[in-house]
Amino acid sequence: MNKAKIVMFIFAVAAMLSMISVGYAIAAKTIIGAIAGLVALCVVMMTGFKMKRKFREQGLL
């Protein structure tokens, strides 16, 4: 398994954890936590897709 796939796995786990945090924040009835989780999810997903494009251009994926 090359480094690019490990990095993409870490981004996938981070996105999954941010989705879980949104659900937990909704269950705990904290609006700020849900908003923070959504922002974190957007940041992680955008960064992951940019990194994937960069790896693809370099021929690592």
mmCIF file of the N, C-alpha and C atoms, coordinates in Angstrom:
data_MODEL
# 
_entry.id   MODEL 
# 
loop_
_atom_site.group_PDB 
_atom_site.id 
_atom_site.type_symbol 
_atom_site.label_atom_id 
_atom_site.label_alt_id 
_atom_site.label_comp_id 
_atom_site.label_asym_id 
_atom_site.label_entity_id 
_atom_site.label_seq_id 
_atom_site.pdbx_PDB_ins_code 
_atom_site.Cartn_x 
_atom_site.Cartn_y 
_atom_site.Cartn_z 
_atom_site.occupancy 
_atom_site.B_iso_or_equiv 
_atom_site.pdbx_formal_charge 
_atom_site.auth_seq_id 
_atom_site.auth_comp_id 
_atom_site.auth_asym_id 
_atom_site.auth_atom_id 
_atom_site.pdbx_PDB_model_num 
ATOM 1   N N  . MET A 1 1  ? 0.851   -1.172 0.000   1.00 0.00 ? 1  MET A N  1 
ATOM 2   C CA . MET A 1 1  ? 0.000   0.000  0.000   1.00 0.00 ? 1  MET A CA 1 
ATOM 3   C C  . MET A 1 1  ? 0.904   1.245  0.000   1.00 0.00 ? 1  MET A C  1 
ATOM 4   N N  . ASN A 1 2  ? 0.726   2.098  -0.999  1.00 0.00 ? 2  ASN A N  1 
ATOM 5   C CA . ASN A 1 2  ? 1.596   3.267  -1.085  1.00 0.00 ? 2  ASN A CA 1 
ATOM 6   C C  . ASN A 1 2  ? 1.093   4.407  -0.189  1.00 0.00 ? 2  ASN A C  1 
ATOM 7   N N  . LYS A 1 3  ? 1.924   5.435  -0.079  1.00 0.00 ? 3  LYS A N  1 
ATOM 8   C CA . LYS A 1 3  ? 1.620   6.541  0.830   1.00 0.00 ? 3  LYS A CA 1 
ATOM 9   C C  . LYS A 1 3  ? 0.356   7.284  0.428   1.00 0.00 ? 3  LYS A C  1 
ATOM 10  N N  . ALA A 1 4  ? 0.087   7.385  -0.860  1.00 0.00 ? 4  ALA A N  1 
ATOM 11  C CA . ALA A 1 4  ? -1.100  8.112  -1.325  1.00 0.00 ? 4  ALA A CA 1 
ATOM 12  C C  . ALA A 1 4  ? -2.376  7.439  -0.819  1.00 0.00 ? 4  ALA A C  1 
ATOM 13  N N  . LYS A 1 5  ? -2.407  6.136  -0.853  1.00 0.00 ? 5  LYS A N  1 
ATOM 14  C CA . LYS A 1 5  ? -3.603  5.429  -0.389  1.00 0.00 ? 5  LYS A CA 1 
ATOM 15  C C  . LYS A 1 5  ? -3.762  5.530  1.120   1.00 0.00 ? 5  LYS A C  1 
ATOM 16  N N  . ILE A 1 6  ? -2.668  5.567  1.845   1.00 0.00 ? 6  ILE A N  1 
ATOM 17  C CA . ILE A 1 6  ? -2.743  5.738  3.300   1.00 0.00 ? 6  ILE A CA 1 
ATOM 18  C C  . ILE A 1 6  ? -3.287  7.115  3.638   1.00 0.00 ? 6  ILE A C  1 
ATOM 19  N N  . VAL A 1 7  ? -2.821  8.130  2.909   1.00 0.00 ? 7  VAL A N  1 
ATOM 20  C CA . VAL A 1 7  ? -3.309  9.493  3.135   1.00 0.00 ? 7  VAL A CA 1 
ATOM 21  C C  . VAL A 1 7  ? -4.803  9.580  2.819   1.00 0.00 ? 7  VAL A C  1 
ATOM 22  N N  . MET A 1 8  ? -5.231  8.963  1.740   1.00 0.00 ? 8  MET A N  1 
ATOM 23  C CA . MET A 1 8  ? -6.655  8.995  1.383   1.00 0.00 ? 8  MET A CA 1 
ATOM 24  C C  . MET A 1 8  ? -7.488  8.237  2.419   1.00 0.00 ? 8  MET A C  1 
ATOM 25  N N  . PHE A 1 9  ? -6.943  7.175  2.983   1.00 0.00 ? 9  PHE A N  1 
ATOM 26  C CA . PHE A 1 9  ? -7.635  6.446  4.049   1.00 0.00 ? 9  PHE A CA 1 
ATOM 27  C C  . PHE A 1 9  ? -7.814  7.336  5.275   1.00 0.00 ? 9  PHE A C  1 
ATOM 28  N N  . ILE A 1 10 ? -6.780  8.113  5.607   1.00 0.00 ? 10 ILE A N  1 
ATOM 29  C CA . ILE A 1 10 ? -6.874  9.017  6.760   1.00 0.00 ? 10 ILE A CA 1 
ATOM 30  C C  . ILE A 1 10 ? -7.945  10.077 6.519   1.00 0.00 ? 10 ILE A C  1 
ATOM 31  N N  . PHE A 1 11 ? -8.011  10.609 5.298   1.00 0.00 ? 11 PHE A N  1 
ATOM 32  C CA . PHE A 1 11 ? -9.057  11.579 4.979   1.00 0.00 ? 11 PHE A CA 1 
ATOM 33  C C  . PHE A 1 11 ? -10.443 10.943 5.081   1.00 0.00 ? 11 PHE A C  1 
ATOM 34  N N  . ALA A 1 12 ? -10.580 9.700  4.650   1.00 0.00 ? 12 ALA A N  1 
ATOM 35  C CA . ALA A 1 12 ? -11.869 9.016  4.731   1.00 0.00 ? 12 ALA A CA 1 
ATOM 36  C C  . ALA A 1 12 ? -12.289 8.807  6.185   1.00 0.00 ? 12 ALA A C  1 
ATOM 37  N N  . VAL A 1 13 ? -11.353 8.425  7.027   1.00 0.00 ? 13 VAL A N  1 
ATOM 38  C CA . VAL A 1 13 ? -11.662 8.241  8.450   1.00 0.00 ? 13 VAL A CA 1 
ATOM 39  C C  . VAL A 1 13 ? -12.036 9.574  9.095   1.00 0.00 ? 13 VAL A C  1 
ATOM 40  N N  . ALA A 1 14 ? -11.320 10.639 8.734   1.00 0.00 ? 14 ALA A N  1 
ATOM 41  C CA . ALA A 1 14 ? -11.627 11.960 9.280   1.00 0.00 ? 14 ALA A CA 1 
ATOM 42  C C  . ALA A 1 14 ? -13.017 12.418 8.853   1.00 0.00 ? 14 ALA A C  1 
ATOM 43  N N  . ALA A 1 15 ? -13.394 12.159 7.614   1.00 0.00 ? 15 ALA A N  1 
ATOM 44  C CA . ALA A 1 15 ? -14.731 12.519 7.143   1.00 0.00 ? 15 ALA A CA 1 
ATOM 45  C C  . ALA A 1 15 ? -15.797 11.709 7.882   1.00 0.00 ? 15 ALA A C  1 
ATOM 46  N N  . MET A 1 16 ? -15.526 10.436 8.084   1.00 0.00 ? 16 MET A N  1 
ATOM 47  C CA . MET A 1 16 ? -16.471 9.593  8.808   1.00 0.00 ? 16 MET A CA 1 
ATOM 48  C C  . MET A 1 16 ? -16.655 10.082 10.247  1.00 0.00 ? 16 MET A C  1 
ATOM 49  N N  . LEU A 1 17 ? -15.550 10.435 10.903  1.00 0.00 ? 17 LEU A N  1 
ATOM 50  C CA . LEU A 1 17 ? -15.642 10.924 12.277  1.00 0.00 ? 17 LEU A CA 1 
ATOM 51  C C  . LEU A 1 17 ? -16.378 12.258 12.365  1.00 0.00 ? 17 LEU A C  1 
ATOM 52  N N  . SER A 1 18 ? -16.215 13.113 11.368  1.00 0.00 ? 18 SER A N  1 
ATOM 53  C CA . SER A 1 18 ? -16.941 14.381 11.394  1.00 0.00 ? 18 SER A CA 1 
ATOM 54  C C  . SER A 1 18 ? -18.435 14.155 11.160  1.00 0.00 ? 18 SER A C  1 
ATOM 55  N N  . MET A 1 19 ? -18.793 13.163 10.340  1.00 0.00 ? 19 MET A N  1 
ATOM 56  C CA . MET A 1 19 ? -20.218 12.827 10.173  1.00 0.00 ? 19 MET A CA 1 
ATOM 57  C C  . MET A 1 19 ? -20.797 12.293 11.479  1.00 0.00 ? 19 MET A C  1 
ATOM 58  N N  . ILE A 1 20 ? -20.035 11.466 12.162  1.00 0.00 ? 20 ILE A N  1 
ATOM 59  C CA . ILE A 1 20 ? -20.479 10.933 13.449  1.00 0.00 ? 20 ILE A CA 1 
ATOM 60  C C  . ILE A 1 20 ? -20.650 12.056 14.457  1.00 0.00 ? 20 ILE A C  1 
ATOM 61  N N  . SER A 1 21 ? -19.735 13.036 14.430  1.00 0.00 ? 21 SER A N  1 
ATOM 62  C CA . SER A 1 21 ? -19.831 14.151 15.375  1.00 0.00 ? 21 SER A CA 1 
ATOM 63  C C  . SER A 1 21 ? -21.074 14.989 15.128  1.00 0.00 ? 21 SER A C  1 
ATOM 64  N N  . VAL A 1 22 ? -21.503 15.106 13.883  1.00 0.00 ? 22 VAL A N  1 
ATOM 65  C CA . VAL A 1 22 ? -22.739 15.833 13.587  1.00 0.00 ? 22 VAL A CA 1 
ATOM 66  C C  . VAL A 1 22 ? -23.928 15.106 14.209  1.00 0.00 ? 22 VAL A C  1 
ATOM 67  N N  . GLY A 1 23 ? -23.982 13.803 14.043  1.00 0.00 ? 23 GLY A N  1 
ATOM 68  C CA . GLY A 1 23 ? -25.063 13.020 14.636  1.00 0.00 ? 23 GLY A CA 1 
ATOM 69  C C  . GLY A 1 23 ? -25.066 13.081 16.144  1.00 0.00 ? 23 GLY A C  1 
ATOM 70  N N  . TYR A 1 24 ? -23.880 13.025 16.729  1.00 0.00 ? 24 TYR A N  1 
ATOM 71  C CA . TYR A 1 24 ? -23.779 13.110 18.188  1.00 0.00 ? 24 TYR A CA 1 
ATOM 72  C C  . TYR A 1 24 ? -24.220 14.483 18.677  1.00 0.00 ? 24 TYR A C  1 
ATOM 73  N N  . ALA A 1 25 ? -23.826 15.531 17.967  1.00 0.00 ? 25 ALA A N  1 
ATOM 74  C CA . ALA A 1 25 ? -24.201 16.885 18.367  1.00 0.00 ? 25 ALA A CA 1 
ATOM 75  C C  . ALA A 1 25 ? -25.717 17.083 18.272  1.00 0.00 ? 25 ALA A C  1 
ATOM 76  N N  . ILE A 1 26 ? -26.324 16.491 17.268  1.00 0.00 ? 26 ILE A N  1 
ATOM 77  C CA . ILE A 1 26 ? -27.785 16.595 17.149  1.00 0.00 ? 26 ILE A CA 1 
ATOM 78  C C  . ILE A 1 26 ? -28.455 15.843 18.294  1.00 0.00 ? 26 ILE A C  1 
ATOM 79  N N  . ALA A 1 27 ? -27.921 14.680 18.640  1.00 0.00 ? 27 ALA A N  1 
ATOM 80  C CA . ALA A 1 27 ? -28.492 13.911 19.749  1.00 0.00 ? 27 ALA A CA 1 
ATOM 81  C C  . ALA A 1 27 ? -28.320 14.642 21.070  1.00 0.00 ? 27 ALA A C  1 
ATOM 82  N N  . ALA A 1 28 ? -27.206 15.355 21.220  1.00 0.00 ? 28 ALA A N  1 
ATOM 83  C CA . ALA A 1 28 ? -26.949 16.102 22.444  1.00 0.00 ? 28 ALA A CA 1 
ATOM 84  C C  . ALA A 1 28 ? -27.620 17.473 22.431  1.00 0.00 ? 28 ALA A C  1 
ATOM 85  N N  . LYS A 1 29 ? -28.275 17.801 21.333  1.00 0.00 ? 29 LYS A N  1 
ATOM 86  C CA . LYS A 1 29 ? -29.017 19.060 21.153  1.00 0.00 ? 29 LYS A CA 1 
ATOM 87  C C  . LYS A 1 29 ? -28.120 20.289 21.291  1.00 0.00 ? 29 LYS A C  1 
ATOM 88  N N  . THR A 1 30 ? -26.951 20.211 20.668  1.00 0.00 ? 30 THR A N  1 
ATOM 89  C CA . THR A 1 30 ? -26.070 21.370 20.633  1.00 0.00 ? 30 THR A CA 1 
ATOM 90  C C  . THR A 1 30 ? -25.957 21.858 19.191  1.00 0.00 ? 30 THR A C  1 
ATOM 91  N N  . ILE A 1 31 ? -26.521 23.010 18.946  1.00 0.00 ? 31 ILE A N  1 
ATOM 92  C CA . ILE A 1 31 ? -26.533 23.581 17.598  1.00 0.00 ? 31 ILE A CA 1 
ATOM 93  C C  . ILE A 1 31 ? -25.102 23.932 17.160  1.00 0.00 ? 31 ILE A C  1 
ATOM 94  N N  . ILE A 1 32 ? -24.333 24.511 18.071  1.00 0.00 ? 32 ILE A N  1 
ATOM 95  C CA . ILE A 1 32 ? -22.969 24.918 17.726  1.00 0.00 ? 32 ILE A CA 1 
ATOM 96  C C  . ILE A 1 32 ? -22.125 23.704 17.359  1.00 0.00 ? 32 ILE A C  1 
ATOM 97  N N  . GLY A 1 33 ? -22.308 22.611 18.070  1.00 0.00 ? 33 GLY A N  1 
ATOM 98  C CA . GLY A 1 33 ? -21.564 21.393 17.759  1.00 0.00 ? 33 GLY A CA 1 
ATOM 99  C C  . GLY A 1 33 ? -21.928 20.841 16.392  1.00 0.00 ? 33 GLY A C  1 
ATOM 100 N N  . ALA A 1 34 ? -23.206 20.890 16.045  1.00 0.00 ? 34 ALA A N  1 
ATOM 101 C CA . ALA A 1 34 ? -23.647 20.393 14.739  1.00 0.00 ? 34 ALA A CA 1 
ATOM 102 C C  . ALA A 1 34 ? -23.081 21.260 13.620  1.00 0.00 ? 34 ALA A C  1 
ATOM 103 N N  . ILE A 1 35 ? -23.079 22.563 13.826  1.00 0.00 ? 35 ILE A N  1 
ATOM 104 C CA . ILE A 1 35 ? -22.529 23.466 12.814  1.00 0.00 ? 35 ILE A CA 1 
ATOM 105 C C  . ILE A 1 35 ? -21.022 23.253 12.669  1.00 0.00 ? 35 ILE A C  1 
ATOM 106 N N  . ALA A 1 36 ? -20.335 23.103 13.799  1.00 0.00 ? 36 ALA A N  1 
ATOM 107 C CA . ALA A 1 36 ? -18.898 22.852 13.759  1.00 0.00 ? 36 ALA A CA 1 
ATOM 108 C C  . ALA A 1 36 ? -18.591 21.534 13.056  1.00 0.00 ? 36 ALA A C  1 
ATOM 109 N N  . GLY A 1 37 ? -19.408 20.524 13.289  1.00 0.00 ? 37 GLY A N  1 
ATOM 110 C CA . GLY A 1 37 ? -19.220 19.244 12.615  1.00 0.00 ? 37 GLY A CA 1 
ATOM 111 C C  . GLY A 1 37 ? -19.426 19.346 11.115  1.00 0.00 ? 37 GLY A C  1 
ATOM 112 N N  . LEU A 1 38 ? -20.426 20.121 10.705  1.00 0.00 ? 38 LEU A N  1 
ATOM 113 C CA . LEU A 1 38 ? -20.673 20.308 9.275   1.00 0.00 ? 38 LEU A CA 1 
ATOM 114 C C  . LEU A 1 38 ? -19.529 21.075 8.613   1.00 0.00 ? 38 LEU A C  1 
ATOM 115 N N  . VAL A 1 39 ? -19.026 22.085 9.299   1.00 0.00 ? 39 VAL A N  1 
ATOM 116 C CA . VAL A 1 39 ? -17.885 22.835 8.755   1.00 0.00 ? 39 VAL A CA 1 
ATOM 117 C C  . VAL A 1 39 ? -16.670 21.920 8.646   1.00 0.00 ? 39 VAL A C  1 
ATOM 118 N N  . ALA A 1 40 ? -16.431 21.120 9.670   1.00 0.00 ? 40 ALA A N  1 
ATOM 119 C CA . ALA A 1 40 ? -15.304 20.188 9.638   1.00 0.00 ? 40 ALA A CA 1 
ATOM 120 C C  . ALA A 1 40 ? -15.466 19.182 8.503   1.00 0.00 ? 40 ALA A C  1 
ATOM 121 N N  . LEU A 1 41 ? -16.675 18.703 8.302   1.00 0.00 ? 41 LEU A N  1 
ATOM 122 C CA . LEU A 1 41 ? -16.933 17.756 7.218   1.00 0.00 ? 41 LEU A CA 1 
ATOM 123 C C  . LEU A 1 41 ? -16.631 18.387 5.866   1.00 0.00 ? 41 LEU A C  1 
ATOM 124 N N  . CYS A 1 42 ? -17.086 19.607 5.657   1.00 0.00 ? 42 CYS A N  1 
ATOM 125 C CA . CYS A 1 42 ? -16.829 20.294 4.383   1.00 0.00 ? 42 CYS A CA 1 
ATOM 126 C C  . CYS A 1 42 ? -15.334 20.504 4.157   1.00 0.00 ? 42 CYS A C  1 
ATOM 127 N N  . VAL A 1 43 ? -14.633 20.914 5.197   1.00 0.00 ? 43 VAL A N  1 
ATOM 128 C CA . VAL A 1 43 ? -13.193 21.152 5.062   1.00 0.00 ? 43 VAL A CA 1 
ATOM 129 C C  . VAL A 1 43 ? -12.458 19.857 4.748   1.00 0.00 ? 43 VAL A C  1 
ATOM 130 N N  . VAL A 1 44 ? -12.786 18.798 5.458   1.00 0.00 ? 44 VAL A N  1 
ATOM 131 C CA . VAL A 1 44 ? -12.105 17.514 5.240   1.00 0.00 ? 44 VAL A CA 1 
ATOM 132 C C  . VAL A 1 44 ? -12.404 16.977 3.843   1.00 0.00 ? 44 VAL A C  1 
ATOM 133 N N  . MET A 1 45 ? -13.649 17.063 3.411   1.00 0.00 ? 45 MET A N  1 
ATOM 134 C CA . MET A 1 45 ? -14.005 16.544 2.088   1.00 0.00 ? 45 MET A CA 1 
ATOM 135 C C  . MET A 1 45 ? -13.328 17.346 0.982   1.00 0.00 ? 45 MET A C  1 
ATOM 136 N N  . MET A 1 46 ? -13.343 18.671 1.101   1.00 0.00 ? 46 MET A N  1 
ATOM 137 C CA . MET A 1 46 ? -12.706 19.494 0.069   1.00 0.00 ? 46 MET A CA 1 
ATOM 138 C C  . MET A 1 46 ? -11.199 19.237 0.016   1.00 0.00 ? 46 MET A C  1 
ATOM 139 N N  . THR A 1 47 ? -10.574 19.143 1.169   1.00 0.00 ? 47 THR A N  1 
ATOM 140 C CA . THR A 1 47 ? -9.138  18.879 1.208   1.00 0.00 ? 47 THR A CA 1 
ATOM 141 C C  . THR A 1 47 ? -8.828  17.495 0.638   1.00 0.00 ? 47 THR A C  1 
ATOM 142 N N  . GLY A 1 48 ? -9.652  16.525 0.957   1.00 0.00 ? 48 GLY A N  1 
ATOM 143 C CA . GLY A 1 48 ? -9.457  15.174 0.433   1.00 0.00 ? 48 GLY A CA 1 
ATOM 144 C C  . GLY A 1 48 ? -9.585  15.109 -1.077  1.00 0.00 ? 48 GLY A C  1 
ATOM 145 N N  . PHE A 1 49 ? -10.579 15.788 -1.629  1.00 0.00 ? 49 PHE A N  1 
ATOM 146 C CA . PHE A 1 49 ? -10.748 15.774 -3.085  1.00 0.00 ? 49 PHE A CA 1 
ATOM 147 C C  . PHE A 1 49 ? -9.617  16.521 -3.786  1.00 0.00 ? 49 PHE A C  1 
ATOM 148 N N  . LYS A 1 50 ? -9.142  17.612 -3.192  1.00 0.00 ? 50 LYS A N  1 
ATOM 149 C CA . LYS A 1 50 ? -8.001  18.328 -3.776  1.00 0.00 ? 50 LYS A CA 1 
ATOM 150 C C  . LYS A 1 50 ? -6.753  17.459 -3.746  1.00 0.00 ? 50 LYS A C  1 
ATOM 151 N N  . MET A 1 51 ? -6.564  16.753 -2.644  1.00 0.00 ? 51 MET A N  1 
ATOM 152 C CA . MET A 1 51 ? -5.399  15.879 -2.522  1.00 0.00 ? 51 MET A CA 1 
ATOM 153 C C  . MET A 1 51 ? -5.491  14.725 -3.509  1.00 0.00 ? 51 MET A C  1 
ATOM 154 N N  . LYS A 1 52 ? -6.688  14.204 -3.708  1.00 0.00 ? 52 LYS A N  1 
ATOM 155 C CA . LYS A 1 52 ? -6.863  13.106 -4.662  1.00 0.00 ? 52 LYS A CA 1 
ATOM 156 C C  . LYS A 1 52 ? -6.528  13.563 -6.071  1.00 0.00 ? 52 LYS A C  1 
ATOM 157 N N  . ARG A 1 53 ? -6.960  14.776 -6.430  1.00 0.00 ? 53 ARG A N  1 
ATOM 158 C CA . ARG A 1 53 ? -6.641  15.303 -7.751  1.00 0.00 ? 53 ARG A CA 1 
ATOM 159 C C  . ARG A 1 53 ? -5.131  15.475 -7.908  1.00 0.00 ? 53 ARG A C  1 
ATOM 160 N N  . LYS A 1 54 ? -4.477  15.960 -6.861  1.00 0.00 ? 54 LYS A N  1 
ATOM 161 C CA . LYS A 1 54 ? -3.020  16.144 -6.886  1.00 0.00 ? 54 LYS A CA 1 
ATOM 162 C C  . LYS A 1 54 ? -2.316  14.808 -7.047  1.00 0.00 ? 54 LYS A C  1 
ATOM 163 N N  . PHE A 1 55 ? -2.750  13.792 -6.310  1.00 0.00 ? 55 PHE A N  1 
ATOM 164 C CA . PHE A 1 55 ? -2.142  12.469 -6.442  1.00 0.00 ? 55 PHE A CA 1 
ATOM 165 C C  . PHE A 1 55 ? -2.380  11.884 -7.810  1.00 0.00 ? 55 PHE A C  1 
ATOM 166 N N  . ARG A 1 56 ? -3.568  12.100 -8.366  1.00 0.00 ? 56 ARG A N  1 
ATOM 167 C CA . ARG A 1 56 ? -3.876  11.555 -9.678  1.00 0.00 ? 56 ARG A CA 1 
ATOM 168 C C  . ARG A 1 56 ? -3.006  12.212 -10.752 1.00 0.00 ? 56 ARG A C  1 
ATOM 169 N N  . GLU A 1 57 ? -2.796  13.530 -10.636 1.00 0.00 ? 57 GLU A N  1 
ATOM 170 C CA . GLU A 1 57 ? -1.943  14.231 -11.603 1.00 0.00 ? 57 GLU A CA 1 
ATOM 171 C C  . GLU A 1 57 ? -0.501  13.743 -11.520 1.00 0.00 ? 57 GLU A C  1 
ATOM 172 N N  . GLN A 1 58 ? -0.055  13.368 -10.322 1.00 0.00 ? 58 GLN A N  1 
ATOM 173 C CA . GLN A 1 58 ? 1.311   12.862 -10.144 1.00 0.00 ? 58 GLN A CA 1 
ATOM 174 C C  . GLN A 1 58 ? 1.424   11.380 -10.496 1.00 0.00 ? 58 GLN A C  1 
ATOM 175 N N  . GLY A 1 59 ? 0.305   10.721 -10.752 1.00 0.00 ? 59 GLY A N  1 
ATOM 176 C CA . GLY A 1 59 ? 0.325   9.319  -11.115 1.00 0.00 ? 59 GLY A CA 1 
ATOM 177 C C  . GLY A 1 59 ? 0.502   8.376  -9.939  1.00 0.00 ? 59 GLY A C  1 
ATOM 178 N N  . LEU A 1 60 ? 0.152   8.831  -8.738  1.00 0.00 ? 60 LEU A N  1 
ATOM 179 C CA . LEU A 1 60 ? 0.328   7.989  -7.549  1.00 0.00 ? 60 LEU A CA 1 
ATOM 180 C C  . LEU A 1 60 ? -0.890  7.103  -7.263  1.00 0.00 ? 60 LEU A C  1 
ATOM 181 N N  . LEU A 1 61 ? -2.034  7.424  -7.845  1.00 0.00 ? 61 LEU A N  1 
ATOM 182 C CA . LEU A 1 61 ? -3.234  6.599  -7.602  1.00 0.00 ? 61 LEU A CA 1 
ATOM 183 C C  . LEU A 1 61 ? -3.500  5.683  -8.772  1.00 0.00 ? 61 LEU A C  1 
# 
